[in-house]
């Protein structure tokens, strides 16, 4: 498969050197920012028609929406795939279908789960940069000390809990010193445990499915933790845990033996874990051991905001970035896996993370899922997080918690759905015009 980098004419706004300058806002900092900055420098040096001005912006999701609403957006921006539905349905993005067709960019160039995350209402809104997939990470030393095979992770939720019981240590007062696993550590995906229990968050159309049997099974599993250890002791254990990006991270310190995380954890292990830290990566176990391969796959993406001054030049840079050599350089720099369907042998030979293929294979697996492409997802996710927290504190039952979420979120979704139905035809015409 090939990407054809077309050389289109530039608009009238030029720099002193004759190049059109385009503004690129990105959310990354540190080494992740530097990986993209190196690509921007490479692009700027590769031709003399366009100059990309690269700027790292905090709180980019909020600032980009404000800039777009105010009619002064950057020419391109880096956001998260989960932002795409909200931005698109609020008319804040430029559809990319025309550009993609011009440059020969099609679905089969990418991992299917990623393409699905960047398309909505039969339109393309973004292109991927650096993806992630979550997986089980385990501390081999704690496995060995508990009499477990350090190279054999659990393959089902039931087996995970068997391992948990063997690893967990309490002091004489019943306080937790070491836990095999804690669903709220680190808690980034706590609202999405339903996927490992064959659950669903919505019907992909007009109905919230918070009360799906798989969702209830997931929350009932989480409820076993305060029942076994006591809500106060669980909270005390969490409060004693350190910050994620520090040597006090409970996984690095050996206080939690198993966590769910993504490929970026490798960078933090190198920075903060002890030199003799032993760890492994495997698919996170599911309730059904024959249903292995579930993972939430997400992606950083680049978009062209509505009203961008130089959309053609912006997409020329995006298309250049999508070329295999360049997207692999970016993901090597950020130590993630490639979003492309085809990956060079050299990419894996150079990659420092010995487990990078685990994440890649999870992203390829038919059981992998993306975040729901719904405009109320952020509110829905927050509501589910609160529900899980209330269950962990034993302030409510799993059934009652999900009933409350269902009622609130269906009401909110219905309101947004009705609003969308009123503006849909006009929005479609607007997108076609763009």
N, C-alpha and C positions, 0 to 999 in steps of 0.2 A: 504494500500500500504506500502511496506517495502523497505528500503535501506539496502543492505547487505554490511557491512564494511569488505572487504576482507583484509587479512593480507598477502601481497606479500613480496617476498624477497627484501632486500635493495641492493643498488649498493655498489661499493667498497669504495667510499669516505665517511669516518666516522669521528666523533668527538672522543675525548679522551674517552668519556663514551660509545663509540660503536654505537652511533646513527648517522644516515644520517642527515645532516643539510640542510634544504632547505630555500632559501631566498624568502621572501614574501614582495612585495612592495604594499603599499596601499596609497590612496590619502587623507584619512580622517585625521582630526586634532581634538583636544578638546575631548568632551565627545563621539563623534562618533568614534574617534580612540580608545578611552578607551574601548568602547563596544566590538570592535573586539580584542583588546589586551587581554581582559579577556577570550575570547574564545580561543585564541592562547595559553594562559597559561593553560587553562583547557585541551586542546588537548595534550600539551606537558606533562602534568602530568598524562594523561590517558594511556600512553603506553611508551615503552622504545626503540622503533626502529627509530623514526623520531623526529627531533627537528626543529620546525618552528622558524626561525629568522625573526621577524616582524619589518618592517621599514616604517615610514610615509614619503612619497616622494611628494614634491610639483611639479606642472606641469608634472604630471605623464604621461599624454598622449604623450607629446613630448619626455620626457626622456626615456620612455619605447621603443618607436619606434627607438630612437638612439641606445639604448643598444642592441636591437634585431638586428638591421642592423650591429652593430659592433661585433656581435657574442658573446656577454657577457650579456645575459638577466638574470633576476631573474628566479626562478623556477615557481613562480606564481605571479600574479599581480591583483589589483583591478582597473578596469576602469569603464566607463559608457557604457550602452548598445548602445548608439548612435555611439560609436567608433568602434563597432564590424565590420560593413561592410568594412570600410577603412583598418583596421588591417588585416582582413581576405584576402581581395583581393590583398593586398600588400605582402602576404606571411609571415606575422609577427606573426601568431598564429598557435598553434597545434590543429588540429581537436580533439574533445573530444568523438566522437562516440564510439570508441573502449572501452574507459574507462567507459562511461555511460552504455554500454551494460553489461560490466563486473560487474558493481555494481547495476544493475537493475534499473537504473535511466531512466525514460521515460517521455513523454510529459504529461501524465495524472497525474503526481505528482505535476504539477505547474498550475498556472493560464494561460490559453491559450495565452493571449496577451503578457505575458512575454516570454513564450517559442518561440513565433513567432519572438521576438526581438533578440533572441540569436541563431537563426538558419538562415543559408544562403547557397544557392546552395546545398540544401538537406544535410547539415552537421551542427553539433552542435559545437559552438565555445566558449561558456561560460556557466556558471551557475549563477543564481541570488543570491544576498545577501539581499539588502534592497531596496524595490520598493517605488515608489511614484505615486500618481495620483492627478491631479489638480482639484480644486473645487472652488465654490464661497464662500468667507468669507465676512461677513457683520458686521458692527458695530451697535449693537442693540440700543444703546443710540441715535445715529444719526437718526435711523429709527423712534424712539419714538418722538424725537423733531420735526420731519417733519410730524407727524400725521399718520405715517405708523405703521402697526402691527409689533412689533419687532421680532416676531417669524414666520413671513411669508415672505420668500424671493421671488424675482421675478421668474417667470417660463418661460418667453420668453424674447428675446432681446427688443421687443417693451415695455414690462412691466418694464424691467430694466431701460429703458430710461424715462418712466413715473416716476419711483422712483427717478431717477437721477434729473429730473427737480424739484421735490418736496424737495429734500435734498440740492441741490446746493445753495450756498449763495455768493452773490457778494457785494463788498463794494460800496460806493457812486460813485466811479470812474470806476466801472465796473470790478475791479480786483477780481479774484477768491479767496475767503476765504475758502470755503469748496466745494468739488465736490462729487457728488454721486458716480460717477465712471469715470475712465480714462483708456482707453485701453492700455496706455503705462505705467501703474503703476502695477507691477514693470517693465514690458516690457520683461520679460524672455521668454514669448511665443507669442510675438506680431506678429511674422511671421507665426503663426499657427492658427490665428482666423478663417481661412477658415473652420475648422472642425465643428465649431458651426453654420456654414451656409451651411452644407452639401457639402463642397468643397473637392477637392483632389489636392495634390501637384505633383503626377506623376501617370502613368498608371501601375506601379509596373513591368515595363519591360524596355521600351526604349524611352518613351516620357515624357517630362516635361509638366505639365498641369497648369502652372501659370495662364493662362487665363480662367480657369474653371469658370463657372457662380457663383459658391459658393465662389470662391476666390474674384471675383469682388464684390459680394454682401458684403463680409466682409470688404473689403477696402473702399467701399462706405459708410458703417456704420462708420468706423473710420473717414472718411472725414467729417462727420457731426460735429465732435468736433471742429475743427478750424473754421468751418462755423458758429457755434453757439457762441463760446466764443472768437474767434480771435486767430490766431497762436501765436502772441506775448504774449498774456496773458496766454495762455496754457504753453508756454515755461517758462515764468516767474514763474508760479505756480510750475512747476516741479523743477526749479532751487532752489526754496525756500524749497523744500522737503528735508528731512534729509536722512542719510544713512539707508539702510535696517536693518542692525544689530545694531540698536541703539534706544534709546528712542525717537529720532527724526523721526523715520519711520512715514510717513504720515498716514498710517492706524492706528497705535497706538496713534498718536496725535489727531485723529479725523478730519483730513483734507481731507481724502478720505474715503467714507463710504463702498465701495464694491471693493474687489480685487480678483484676481484669484491667488491661492496659493496651496501648498501641505501640507502634514501632519507635515512637519518640522516646519511650522509656529507656532505650539503649543509651541515649545521650545523657540522661540524668544518672543512670547507673555509673557511667564513666566519670561523671563529675562529682557524685556525692556518695556512692556506695563504697564500702571497704574494698581494698585491693583483692582480697581473697573471696569476694562475693561470688557464689555459684548460683546460677539461675537457668531456667529453661522456659521455653515458649511452646504452647500447643493450643489447639482449638479449645475454647471454654466448653466444659461439659454441658450437656442438655439433660432435660428430664428423661427423654427417651434416648438411651445410649446408641440406638441405631440412626438417630437423626443428627449426628455430629456434623459440624461445619457451619454452625450459626455464628454470624459476626455482624456487627453494625459497621458498615463501610461509609465513610464520609470523605469529603474532599474540600481542600481549599480551591477556590475558583477565581477566574478573572472575568469581569463583566464590563460592558460599556454602558454607563448610565444614560438615561434619556436626556437629551439636550447636550450631549458631549459635542464640543466644537469640532473635533477631528475624528469622527468614527472610522473612516477608511484607513487613516494612518494608525489609529489605535489597533484595529484588527490586523493590520499588516504585522505589527509587533506580536500580537497574540498568535497569529499563524506561524510566525518564525519560532516562537517559543514552543509550539506544539511539535516541531520537528524532533525526531527521535534523539538525535545527538544533544539537543538543548534541554529537552524535558528530562533526559537521563542525567545530565549534568546538574540540573536543579535538585533532583531527588537524591542524587549522591551527596550533594552539599548539605541537604537537610536530613539525610540518612533515612529516607522513606523509600517506598517502592514506586515503580512507574505506573501511571494510569493508562498507559497504552496497551493495546492488545499484544503487540510484538515488543519484545525486550531483547537487547543484545546480550550475548554471553559475557561481554566485557563489563557490562553493568554489574552483574552478580560477582564477577571476579574481583572487581574493585570495591564492592560494597563492604564496609567495615562490620556491619551487623551480621553475625553468623546465622541469625534466625529470620532474616528478611523474607525468605521464601515462604515461611509459615504464614505471614500476613498476606503475601501476594496470593497464595493458594486459597486462603479464606476469602479474599476479595473475588476470586474467580468462582467460588463455590456457589451452586444454585441456591443454597440456604442463606446466603448473605443477604442483608437487607440494608436499605438506606433509611434515613429519617422520613417520616410521613410528609408528603408534599401537600401540606394543607396550610392555609394562611393563619390559623389559630394555634399552630403547633407549639410555639414558644409558651403561650399561656397554658396550654394543655399539659406540656411537660412540667411546668412549674407546679401546677395543681397536683400532678401525680407525685412529684417529689415530696410535696407537703403530706400527701396521703401516706406514702411510705414512712415518713418521719413520724406521723401520728401512730401508725401501727407499731413501729419500733419502740415508741414510748408507752405502748399499750393503752392509749387513750381512746382507741376505737378498734373495731374488728376489720379484717380485710374486706368482708362483704359490705359492711356499712361504708367504709372508706370509698370503695369503688362506686357504690350507689350514689354517693354525694358527688364524686367527680363526674360521673355520667350525666347527672342532672345539670350541673353547672356548665360543663363543656358542650353538651348538646345545645343548650340554650344559646351559648355564645356562638357556636358554629352555625346554628340556624340563622342568627342575625347576620353574620358575615356572608353566609350562602345566599340569603335573600338580597343582600346588597350587591353581591357579585352578579346575580341573575339580572338585576336592573341595568348594570353597566356593561355586561359582557359583550353585547353586540357592538356597542360603541368602542369598547376597548379593542375588540378584534379588528375593527375597521382602522383604528388608530395604528395598531401593530402592522397591519397590511400596508398602510401608507408609509410607515417607517422603512 
